Amino acid sequence: MNQRRKQRLFAVSSIIILVGAAITIMLVSLSDNVDAFYTPSEIVEGKDRNGEKPTIGQRLRIGGMVVPGSVSRDIHSLAVSFDLVDIGPAVTVQFQGILPDLFREGQGIVANGTLKNATLILAHEVLAKHDEEYMPPELAEKMKGVTHIPPAQGTY
């Protein structure tokens, strides 16, 4: 093999190795920022048939309905705790901060946070949608056929 071919081979090999290293670094850094979406039932019982549950300390996004009567506020701070439910068991969410104006009991919300134990999430963000019928698509699919009467609707 002559000198020119060796240089080309070295250059092409170097480029392939550098591109591969760059792609690997990007994928590793992106995987740290991925928040998997779960419903309260999936956190307690596991996803689908394989029973995949989130691990303690995992960042996640959870969506569900705020259980009426479960909102508890600390009078000395901005700490608030509430239960989320879909069609199964409830999960407790603790949040330190100001809740969105549209947050209320019986409302569909999405919270971003960290799983602290099997039924406790420490949220760093709580989102409420302006549409009172809002719920994440995954949750809407699971709750088909489940009737829910928001607290605003009642007899007059």
PyMOL CGO cylinders between C-alpha atoms (Angstrom):
from pymol import cmd
from pymol.cgo import CYLINDER

trace = [
    CYLINDER, 0.00, 0.00, 0.00, 1.46, 3.33, -0.97, 0.3, 1, 1, 1, 1, 1, 1,
    CYLINDER, 1.46, 3.33, -0.97, 1.80, 6.38, 1.27, 0.3, 1, 1, 1, 1, 1, 1,
    CYLINDER, 1.80, 6.38, 1.27, -1.13, 8.27, -0.24, 0.3, 1, 1, 1, 1, 1, 1,
    CYLINDER, -1.13, 8.27, -0.24, -3.58, 5.41, 0.38, 0.3, 1, 1, 1, 1, 1, 1,
    CYLINDER, -3.58, 5.41, 0.38, -2.37, 5.09, 3.97, 0.3, 1, 1, 1, 1, 1, 1,
    CYLINDER, -2.37, 5.09, 3.97, -3.06, 8.79, 4.56, 0.3, 1, 1, 1, 1, 1, 1,
    CYLINDER, -3.06, 8.79, 4.56, -6.56, 8.53, 3.08, 0.3, 1, 1, 1, 1, 1, 1,
    CYLINDER, -6.56, 8.53, 3.08, -7.33, 5.44, 5.14, 0.3, 1, 1, 1, 1, 1, 1,
    CYLINDER, -7.33, 5.44, 5.14, -6.10, 7.20, 8.28, 0.3, 1, 1, 1, 1, 1, 1,
    CYLINDER, -6.10, 7.20, 8.28, -8.16, 10.32, 7.51, 0.3, 1, 1, 1, 1, 1, 1,
    CYLINDER, -8.16, 10.32, 7.51, -11.37, 8.38, 6.78, 0.3, 1, 1, 1, 1, 1, 1,
    CYLINDER, -11.37, 8.38, 6.78, -10.90, 6.19, 9.86, 0.3, 1, 1, 1, 1, 1, 1,
    CYLINDER, -10.90, 6.19, 9.86, -10.32, 9.25, 12.05, 0.3, 1, 1, 1, 1, 1, 1,
    CYLINDER, -10.32, 9.25, 12.05, -13.45, 10.96, 10.73, 0.3, 1, 1, 1, 1, 1, 1,
    CYLINDER, -13.45, 10.96, 10.73, -15.57, 7.83, 11.34, 0.3, 1, 1, 1, 1, 1, 1,
    CYLINDER, -15.57, 7.83, 11.34, -14.24, 7.48, 14.90, 0.3, 1, 1, 1, 1, 1, 1,
    CYLINDER, -14.24, 7.48, 14.90, -14.83, 11.18, 15.69, 0.3, 1, 1, 1, 1, 1, 1,
    CYLINDER, -14.83, 11.18, 15.69, -18.39, 11.13, 14.30, 0.3, 1, 1, 1, 1, 1, 1,
    CYLINDER, -18.39, 11.13, 14.30, -19.13, 7.96, 16.27, 0.3, 1, 1, 1, 1, 1, 1,
    CYLINDER, -19.13, 7.96, 16.27, -17.77, 9.53, 19.47, 0.3, 1, 1, 1, 1, 1, 1,
    CYLINDER, -17.77, 9.53, 19.47, -19.83, 12.70, 18.91, 0.3, 1, 1, 1, 1, 1, 1,
    CYLINDER, -19.83, 12.70, 18.91, -23.02, 10.69, 18.36, 0.3, 1, 1, 1, 1, 1, 1,
    CYLINDER, -23.02, 10.69, 18.36, -22.33, 8.61, 21.49, 0.3, 1, 1, 1, 1, 1, 1,
    CYLINDER, -22.33, 8.61, 21.49, -21.79, 11.74, 23.61, 0.3, 1, 1, 1, 1, 1, 1,
    CYLINDER, -21.79, 11.74, 23.61, -25.03, 13.29, 22.30, 0.3, 1, 1, 1, 1, 1, 1,
    CYLINDER, -25.03, 13.29, 22.30, -27.08, 10.17, 23.01, 0.3, 1, 1, 1, 1, 1, 1,
    CYLINDER, -27.08, 10.17, 23.01, -25.71, 9.83, 26.54, 0.3, 1, 1, 1, 1, 1, 1,
    CYLINDER, -25.71, 9.83, 26.54, -26.40, 13.48, 27.37, 0.3, 1, 1, 1, 1, 1, 1,
    CYLINDER, -26.40, 13.48, 27.37, -29.90, 13.34, 25.87, 0.3, 1, 1, 1, 1, 1, 1,
    CYLINDER, -29.90, 13.34, 25.87, -30.82, 10.20, 27.78, 0.3, 1, 1, 1, 1, 1, 1,
    CYLINDER, -30.82, 10.20, 27.78, -30.20, 12.08, 31.05, 0.3, 1, 1, 1, 1, 1, 1,
    CYLINDER, -30.20, 12.08, 31.05, -32.80, 14.69, 30.06, 0.3, 1, 1, 1, 1, 1, 1,
    CYLINDER, -32.80, 14.69, 30.06, -35.59, 12.34, 29.00, 0.3, 1, 1, 1, 1, 1, 1,
    CYLINDER, -35.59, 12.34, 29.00, -38.64, 12.32, 31.23, 0.3, 1, 1, 1, 1, 1, 1,
    CYLINDER, -38.64, 12.32, 31.23, -40.78, 9.22, 30.73, 0.3, 1, 1, 1, 1, 1, 1,
    CYLINDER, -40.78, 9.22, 30.73, -44.55, 9.74, 30.94, 0.3, 1, 1, 1, 1, 1, 1,
    CYLINDER, -44.55, 9.74, 30.94, -46.46, 7.63, 33.47, 0.3, 1, 1, 1, 1, 1, 1,
    CYLINDER, -46.46, 7.63, 33.47, -49.97, 7.54, 34.85, 0.3, 1, 1, 1, 1, 1, 1,
    CYLINDER, -49.97, 7.54, 34.85, -50.55, 6.84, 38.57, 0.3, 1, 1, 1, 1, 1, 1,
    CYLINDER, -50.55, 6.84, 38.57, -51.60, 3.25, 37.78, 0.3, 1, 1, 1, 1, 1, 1,
    CYLINDER, -51.60, 3.25, 37.78, -48.42, 2.65, 35.76, 0.3, 1, 1, 1, 1, 1, 1,
    CYLINDER, -48.42, 2.65, 35.76, -46.24, 3.89, 38.62, 0.3, 1, 1, 1, 1, 1, 1,
    CYLINDER, -46.24, 3.89, 38.62, -47.83, 1.49, 41.11, 0.3, 1, 1, 1, 1, 1, 1,
    CYLINDER, -47.83, 1.49, 41.11, -48.63, -1.50, 38.88, 0.3, 1, 1, 1, 1, 1, 1,
    CYLINDER, -48.63, -1.50, 38.88, -46.15, -1.14, 36.02, 0.3, 1, 1, 1, 1, 1, 1,
    CYLINDER, -46.15, -1.14, 36.02, -46.51, -0.30, 32.34, 0.3, 1, 1, 1, 1, 1, 1,
    CYLINDER, -46.51, -0.30, 32.34, -48.36, -2.61, 29.97, 0.3, 1, 1, 1, 1, 1, 1,
    CYLINDER, -48.36, -2.61, 29.97, -47.93, -6.35, 30.37, 0.3, 1, 1, 1, 1, 1, 1,
    CYLINDER, -47.93, -6.35, 30.37, -44.18, -6.31, 31.00, 0.3, 1, 1, 1, 1, 1, 1,
    CYLINDER, -44.18, -6.31, 31.00, -44.66, -4.65, 34.42, 0.3, 1, 1, 1, 1, 1, 1,
    CYLINDER, -44.66, -4.65, 34.42, -41.97, -2.01, 33.82, 0.3, 1, 1, 1, 1, 1, 1,
    CYLINDER, -41.97, -2.01, 33.82, -41.97, 0.36, 36.81, 0.3, 1, 1, 1, 1, 1, 1,
    CYLINDER, -41.97, 0.36, 36.81, -39.96, 3.54, 37.27, 0.3, 1, 1, 1, 1, 1, 1,
    CYLINDER, -39.96, 3.54, 37.27, -37.00, 3.32, 39.62, 0.3, 1, 1, 1, 1, 1, 1,
    CYLINDER, -37.00, 3.32, 39.62, -36.59, 5.37, 42.78, 0.3, 1, 1, 1, 1, 1, 1,
    CYLINDER, -36.59, 5.37, 42.78, -34.87, 8.65, 41.91, 0.3, 1, 1, 1, 1, 1, 1,
    CYLINDER, -34.87, 8.65, 41.91, -35.95, 8.54, 38.26, 0.3, 1, 1, 1, 1, 1, 1,
    CYLINDER, -35.95, 8.54, 38.26, -37.12, 11.76, 36.64, 0.3, 1, 1, 1, 1, 1, 1,
    CYLINDER, -37.12, 11.76, 36.64, -40.57, 11.37, 35.21, 0.3, 1, 1, 1, 1, 1, 1,
    CYLINDER, -40.57, 11.37, 35.21, -43.70, 13.11, 34.02, 0.3, 1, 1, 1, 1, 1, 1,
    CYLINDER, -43.70, 13.11, 34.02, -47.00, 12.03, 35.55, 0.3, 1, 1, 1, 1, 1, 1,
    CYLINDER, -47.00, 12.03, 35.55, -50.48, 12.90, 34.41, 0.3, 1, 1, 1, 1, 1, 1,
    CYLINDER, -50.48, 12.90, 34.41, -53.80, 12.36, 36.11, 0.3, 1, 1, 1, 1, 1, 1,
    CYLINDER, -53.80, 12.36, 36.11, -56.78, 13.93, 37.83, 0.3, 1, 1, 1, 1, 1, 1,
    CYLINDER, -56.78, 13.93, 37.83, -56.40, 15.73, 41.16, 0.3, 1, 1, 1, 1, 1, 1,
    CYLINDER, -56.40, 15.73, 41.16, -58.45, 13.83, 43.73, 0.3, 1, 1, 1, 1, 1, 1,
    CYLINDER, -58.45, 13.83, 43.73, -61.12, 16.10, 45.25, 0.3, 1, 1, 1, 1, 1, 1,
    CYLINDER, -61.12, 16.10, 45.25, -60.39, 16.79, 48.92, 0.3, 1, 1, 1, 1, 1, 1,
    CYLINDER, -60.39, 16.79, 48.92, -56.75, 15.70, 48.72, 0.3, 1, 1, 1, 1, 1, 1,
    CYLINDER, -56.75, 15.70, 48.72, -55.08, 19.10, 48.31, 0.3, 1, 1, 1, 1, 1, 1,
    CYLINDER, -55.08, 19.10, 48.31, -53.13, 19.99, 51.46, 0.3, 1, 1, 1, 1, 1, 1,
    CYLINDER, -53.13, 19.99, 51.46, -51.27, 23.31, 51.78, 0.3, 1, 1, 1, 1, 1, 1,
    CYLINDER, -51.27, 23.31, 51.78, -48.64, 24.24, 54.37, 0.3, 1, 1, 1, 1, 1, 1,
    CYLINDER, -48.64, 24.24, 54.37, -49.61, 27.55, 56.00, 0.3, 1, 1, 1, 1, 1, 1,
    CYLINDER, -49.61, 27.55, 56.00, -45.96, 28.57, 56.59, 0.3, 1, 1, 1, 1, 1, 1,
    CYLINDER, -45.96, 28.57, 56.59, -44.58, 27.94, 53.10, 0.3, 1, 1, 1, 1, 1, 1,
    CYLINDER, -44.58, 27.94, 53.10, -45.58, 27.34, 49.49, 0.3, 1, 1, 1, 1, 1, 1,
    CYLINDER, -45.58, 27.34, 49.49, -45.53, 23.56, 49.97, 0.3, 1, 1, 1, 1, 1, 1,
    CYLINDER, -45.53, 23.56, 49.97, -48.58, 21.74, 48.66, 0.3, 1, 1, 1, 1, 1, 1,
    CYLINDER, -48.58, 21.74, 48.66, -49.43, 18.06, 48.52, 0.3, 1, 1, 1, 1, 1, 1,
    CYLINDER, -49.43, 18.06, 48.52, -52.19, 16.37, 46.52, 0.3, 1, 1, 1, 1, 1, 1,
    CYLINDER, -52.19, 16.37, 46.52, -53.18, 12.98, 45.17, 0.3, 1, 1, 1, 1, 1, 1,
    CYLINDER, -53.18, 12.98, 45.17, -53.38, 12.09, 41.48, 0.3, 1, 1, 1, 1, 1, 1,
    CYLINDER, -53.38, 12.09, 41.48, -55.50, 9.25, 40.15, 0.3, 1, 1, 1, 1, 1, 1,
    CYLINDER, -55.50, 9.25, 40.15, -56.50, 7.80, 36.80, 0.3, 1, 1, 1, 1, 1, 1,
    CYLINDER, -56.50, 7.80, 36.80, -58.45, 4.53, 36.82, 0.3, 1, 1, 1, 1, 1, 1,
    CYLINDER, -58.45, 4.53, 36.82, -56.45, 2.76, 39.52, 0.3, 1, 1, 1, 1, 1, 1,
    CYLINDER, -56.45, 2.76, 39.52, -54.49, 3.56, 42.66, 0.3, 1, 1, 1, 1, 1, 1,
    CYLINDER, -54.49, 3.56, 42.66, -53.62, 7.13, 43.64, 0.3, 1, 1, 1, 1, 1, 1,
    CYLINDER, -53.62, 7.13, 43.64, -50.13, 8.63, 43.85, 0.3, 1, 1, 1, 1, 1, 1,
    CYLINDER, -50.13, 8.63, 43.85, -49.16, 11.55, 46.10, 0.3, 1, 1, 1, 1, 1, 1,
    CYLINDER, -49.16, 11.55, 46.10, -47.44, 14.57, 44.57, 0.3, 1, 1, 1, 1, 1, 1,
    CYLINDER, -47.44, 14.57, 44.57, -45.56, 17.09, 46.70, 0.3, 1, 1, 1, 1, 1, 1,
    CYLINDER, -45.56, 17.09, 46.70, -44.73, 20.48, 45.19, 0.3, 1, 1, 1, 1, 1, 1,
    CYLINDER, -44.73, 20.48, 45.19, -42.88, 23.50, 46.55, 0.3, 1, 1, 1, 1, 1, 1,
    CYLINDER, -42.88, 23.50, 46.55, -43.93, 26.65, 44.72, 0.3, 1, 1, 1, 1, 1, 1,
    CYLINDER, -43.93, 26.65, 44.72, -46.83, 28.53, 43.24, 0.3, 1, 1, 1, 1, 1, 1,
    CYLINDER, -46.83, 28.53, 43.24, -49.41, 26.37, 41.51, 0.3, 1, 1, 1, 1, 1, 1,
    CYLINDER, -49.41, 26.37, 41.51, -50.90, 27.47, 38.18, 0.3, 1, 1, 1, 1, 1, 1,
    CYLINDER, -50.90, 27.47, 38.18, -54.03, 29.64, 38.42, 0.3, 1, 1, 1, 1, 1, 1,
    CYLINDER, -54.03, 29.64, 38.42, -56.06, 26.93, 36.69, 0.3, 1, 1, 1, 1, 1, 1,
    CYLINDER, -56.06, 26.93, 36.69, -55.07, 24.22, 39.20, 0.3, 1, 1, 1, 1, 1, 1,
    CYLINDER, -55.07, 24.22, 39.20, -58.06, 22.87, 41.13, 0.3, 1, 1, 1, 1, 1, 1,
    CYLINDER, -58.06, 22.87, 41.13, -59.48, 19.63, 42.46, 0.3, 1, 1, 1, 1, 1, 1,
    CYLINDER, -59.48, 19.63, 42.46, -60.96, 17.33, 39.83, 0.3, 1, 1, 1, 1, 1, 1,
    CYLINDER, -60.96, 17.33, 39.83, -58.69, 18.93, 37.17, 0.3, 1, 1, 1, 1, 1, 1,
    CYLINDER, -58.69, 18.93, 37.17, -56.40, 17.03, 34.83, 0.3, 1, 1, 1, 1, 1, 1,
    CYLINDER, -56.40, 17.03, 34.83, -52.78, 18.04, 35.38, 0.3, 1, 1, 1, 1, 1, 1,
    CYLINDER, -52.78, 18.04, 35.38, -49.27, 16.99, 34.40, 0.3, 1, 1, 1, 1, 1, 1,
    CYLINDER, -49.27, 16.99, 34.40, -46.38, 17.17, 36.88, 0.3, 1, 1, 1, 1, 1, 1,
    CYLINDER, -46.38, 17.17, 36.88, -42.65, 16.85, 36.22, 0.3, 1, 1, 1, 1, 1, 1,
    CYLINDER, -42.65, 16.85, 36.22, -40.58, 15.52, 39.07, 0.3, 1, 1, 1, 1, 1, 1,
    CYLINDER, -40.58, 15.52, 39.07, -38.65, 12.71, 40.72, 0.3, 1, 1, 1, 1, 1, 1,
    CYLINDER, -38.65, 12.71, 40.72, -39.97, 9.45, 42.14, 0.3, 1, 1, 1, 1, 1, 1,
    CYLINDER, -39.97, 9.45, 42.14, -39.10, 9.29, 45.85, 0.3, 1, 1, 1, 1, 1, 1,
    CYLINDER, -39.10, 9.29, 45.85, -40.85, 6.02, 46.74, 0.3, 1, 1, 1, 1, 1, 1,
    CYLINDER, -40.85, 6.02, 46.74, -43.48, 3.74, 45.22, 0.3, 1, 1, 1, 1, 1, 1,
    CYLINDER, -43.48, 3.74, 45.22, -46.31, 6.27, 45.58, 0.3, 1, 1, 1, 1, 1, 1,
    CYLINDER, -46.31, 6.27, 45.58, -44.60, 9.66, 46.16, 0.3, 1, 1, 1, 1, 1, 1,
    CYLINDER, -44.60, 9.66, 46.16, -43.39, 12.15, 43.55, 0.3, 1, 1, 1, 1, 1, 1,
    CYLINDER, -43.39, 12.15, 43.55, -41.51, 15.34, 44.40, 0.3, 1, 1, 1, 1, 1, 1,
    CYLINDER, -41.51, 15.34, 44.40, -42.56, 17.69, 41.60, 0.3, 1, 1, 1, 1, 1, 1,
    CYLINDER, -42.56, 17.69, 41.60, -40.53, 20.62, 40.37, 0.3, 1, 1, 1, 1, 1, 1,
    CYLINDER, -40.53, 20.62, 40.37, -43.20, 21.72, 37.88, 0.3, 1, 1, 1, 1, 1, 1,
    CYLINDER, -43.20, 21.72, 37.88, -47.00, 21.40, 37.76, 0.3, 1, 1, 1, 1, 1, 1,
    CYLINDER, -47.00, 21.40, 37.76, -48.89, 22.15, 34.56, 0.3, 1, 1, 1, 1, 1, 1,
    CYLINDER, -48.89, 22.15, 34.56, -52.62, 22.73, 34.15, 0.3, 1, 1, 1, 1, 1, 1,
    CYLINDER, -52.62, 22.73, 34.15, -54.23, 23.26, 30.77, 0.3, 1, 1, 1, 1, 1, 1,
    CYLINDER, -54.23, 23.26, 30.77, -56.76, 26.02, 30.11, 0.3, 1, 1, 1, 1, 1, 1,
    CYLINDER, -56.76, 26.02, 30.11, -59.33, 23.56, 28.79, 0.3, 1, 1, 1, 1, 1, 1,
    CYLINDER, -59.33, 23.56, 28.79, -61.15, 21.98, 31.73, 0.3, 1, 1, 1, 1, 1, 1,
    CYLINDER, -61.15, 21.98, 31.73, -61.52, 18.74, 29.77, 0.3, 1, 1, 1, 1, 1, 1,
    CYLINDER, -61.52, 18.74, 29.77, -57.74, 18.49, 29.22, 0.3, 1, 1, 1, 1, 1, 1,
    CYLINDER, -57.74, 18.49, 29.22, -55.85, 15.34, 29.92, 0.3, 1, 1, 1, 1, 1, 1,
    CYLINDER, -55.85, 15.34, 29.92, -52.75, 13.80, 28.34, 0.3, 1, 1, 1, 1, 1, 1,
    CYLINDER, -52.75, 13.80, 28.34, -53.50, 11.55, 25.33, 0.3, 1, 1, 1, 1, 1, 1,
    CYLINDER, -53.50, 11.55, 25.33, -52.20, 8.45, 27.12, 0.3, 1, 1, 1, 1, 1, 1,
    CYLINDER, -52.20, 8.45, 27.12, -54.47, 9.11, 30.09, 0.3, 1, 1, 1, 1, 1, 1,
    CYLINDER, -54.47, 9.11, 30.09, -57.46, 9.92, 27.88, 0.3, 1, 1, 1, 1, 1, 1,
    CYLINDER, -57.46, 9.92, 27.88, -57.06, 6.53, 26.19, 0.3, 1, 1, 1, 1, 1, 1,
    CYLINDER, -57.06, 6.53, 26.19, -57.00, 4.72, 29.56, 0.3, 1, 1, 1, 1, 1, 1,
    CYLINDER, -57.00, 4.72, 29.56, -59.96, 6.62, 30.98, 0.3, 1, 1, 1, 1, 1, 1,
    CYLINDER, -59.96, 6.62, 30.98, -62.35, 5.95, 28.09, 0.3, 1, 1, 1, 1, 1, 1,
    CYLINDER, -62.35, 5.95, 28.09, -65.63, 4.87, 29.62, 0.3, 1, 1, 1, 1, 1, 1,
    CYLINDER, -65.63, 4.87, 29.62, -64.79, 6.22, 33.09, 0.3, 1, 1, 1, 1, 1, 1,
    CYLINDER, -64.79, 6.22, 33.09, -67.24, 8.95, 34.05, 0.3, 1, 1, 1, 1, 1, 1,
    CYLINDER, -67.24, 8.95, 34.05, -65.97, 11.97, 35.90, 0.3, 1, 1, 1, 1, 1, 1,
    CYLINDER, -65.97, 11.97, 35.90, -68.03, 14.93, 37.07, 0.3, 1, 1, 1, 1, 1, 1,
    CYLINDER, -68.03, 14.93, 37.07, -65.86, 18.01, 37.65, 0.3, 1, 1, 1, 1, 1, 1,
    CYLINDER, -65.86, 18.01, 37.65, -66.58, 19.84, 40.92, 0.3, 1, 1, 1, 1, 1, 1,
    CYLINDER, -66.58, 19.84, 40.92, -67.82, 22.92, 39.02, 0.3, 1, 1, 1, 1, 1, 1,
    CYLINDER, -67.82, 22.92, 39.02, -70.75, 20.92, 37.65, 0.3, 1, 1, 1, 1, 1, 1,
    CYLINDER, -70.75, 20.92, 37.65, -73.46, 20.09, 40.12, 0.3, 1, 1, 1, 1, 1, 1,
    CYLINDER, -73.46, 20.09, 40.12, -77.05, 20.70, 40.98, 0.3, 1, 1, 1, 1, 1, 1,
    CYLINDER, -77.05, 20.70, 40.98, -78.21, 24.29, 41.42, 0.3, 1, 1, 1, 1, 1, 1,
]
cmd.load_cgo(trace, "trace")
